C-alpha cells in the first residue's frame, strides 16, 4: 500500500470497516462492467473519488491523465474510448482492493 493510500484509509475501526464495505460493494458493482457506457464510467469515477477521498489531481496522477480530463469524466461531459475505460477500471479496482485488505 502506498504512503498516500495509508493516509486515506480510516484509522477508526468502525470507519475503516464502513470504507471496506463500500469498497467491496464497489468492486462487485464494477465486475459487471458498468464501464460499457458513459453513465457507468461517470458513476465509477465519482464513486472511486468518494471512497478514496481523492482530489481530481490525485485521480489524474493515478489514472495517468490530466485534472481537467478527470473533471470532464466526473461531470459526464466526456467519456474515453472503451480501451481507456477498461484500463481505468482495472487501475481503480487495484486501488480499491488495497483498502479491502485487513490492516
C-alpha positions as CSV (number, residue, x, y, z in Angstrom):
1,X,0.0,0.0,0.0
2,X,1.4,3.4,-0.9
3,X,2.1,6.1,1.6
4,X,-0.7,8.2,0.0
5,X,-3.2,5.4,0.4
6,X,-2.2,4.8,4.0
7,X,-3.2,8.4,4.7
8,X,-6.6,7.8,3.2
9,X,-7.5,4.6,5.0
10,X,-9.6,5.3,8.0
11,X,-7.9,4.8,11.4
12,X,-11.1,4.4,13.4
13,X,-12.0,0.7,13.2
14,X,-15.7,1.4,12.6
15,X,-15.0,3.9,9.9
16,X,-12.4,1.6,8.3
17,X,-15.0,-1.2,8.2
18,X,-17.5,1.1,6.5
19,X,-14.9,2.1,4.0
20,X,-14.1,-1.6,3.4
21,X,-17.8,-2.4,2.9
22,X,-18.2,0.4,0.4
23,X,-15.1,-0.7,-1.4
24,X,-16.2,-4.3,-1.6
25,X,-19.6,-3.2,-3.0
26,X,-17.8,-1.0,-5.5
27,X,-15.8,-4.0,-6.7
28,X,-18.9,-6.2,-7.1
29,X,-20.7,-3.4,-9.0
30,X,-17.9,-2.9,-11.4
31,X,-17.1,-6.5,-12.0
32,X,-20.4,-6.4,-14.0
33,X,-18.5,-4.0,-16.3
34,X,-20.6,-0.9,-15.8
35,X,-17.9,1.0,-17.8
36,X,-19.6,0.0,-21.1
37,X,-21.3,3.3,-21.3
38,X,-20.7,7.0,-20.4
39,X,-23.0,7.0,-17.4
40,X,-21.5,3.8,-15.9
41,X,-18.0,5.2,-16.3
42,X,-19.0,8.6,-14.8
43,X,-20.6,6.7,-11.8
44,X,-17.4,4.6,-11.4
45,X,-15.1,7.7,-11.4
46,X,-17.3,9.6,-8.9
47,X,-17.7,6.6,-6.5
48,X,-13.9,5.9,-6.7
49,X,-13.1,9.5,-5.7
50,X,-15.7,9.4,-2.9
51,X,-14.5,6.1,-1.4
52,X,-10.8,7.0,-1.6
53,X,-11.3,10.7,-0.7
54,X,-9.0,11.6,-3.7
55,X,-8.8,15.0,-5.3
56,X,-9.1,15.4,-9.0
57,X,-5.3,15.9,-9.0
58,X,-4.8,12.6,-7.1
59,X,-7.0,10.7,-9.5
60,X,-5.3,12.3,-12.6
61,X,-1.9,11.1,-11.3
62,X,-3.2,7.6,-10.6
63,X,-5.0,7.2,-13.9
64,X,-2.4,8.9,-16.0
65,X,-4.4,11.8,-17.3
66,X,-4.9,15.5,-16.5
67,X,-7.1,17.1,-13.8
68,X,-9.4,18.7,-16.5
69,X,-10.0,15.3,-18.0
70,X,-11.0,13.9,-14.6
71,X,-13.4,16.8,-14.3
72,X,-14.9,16.1,-17.7
73,X,-15.3,12.4,-16.7
74,X,-16.9,13.3,-13.4
75,X,-19.4,15.6,-15.0
76,X,-20.2,13.2,-17.9
77,X,-19.1,15.8,-20.4
78,X,-16.7,13.2,-21.9
79,X,-16.0,9.5,-21.7
80,X,-12.9,7.9,-23.1
81,X,-12.9,5.1,-25.6
82,X,-13.6,1.6,-24.3
83,X,-9.9,0.6,-24.2
84,X,-9.1,3.5,-21.9
85,X,-12.2,3.0,-19.8
86,X,-11.2,-0.6,-19.2
87,X,-7.7,0.4,-18.2
88,X,-9.1,3.0,-15.8
89,X,-11.4,0.3,-14.3
90,X,-8.5,-2.0,-13.8
91,X,-6.4,0.6,-12.1
92,X,-9.3,1.8,-9.9
93,X,-10.0,-1.8,-8.9
94,X,-6.4,-2.3,-7.9
95,X,-6.6,0.8,-5.7
96,X,-9.9,-0.3,-4.1
97,X,-8.7,-3.8,-3.4
98,X,-5.8,-2.4,-1.4
99,X,-8.1,-0.9,1.1
100,X,-10.2,-4.0,1.5
101,X,-7.3,-6.0,2.8
102,X,-7.2,-6.4,6.5
103,X,-5.0,-3.9,8.3
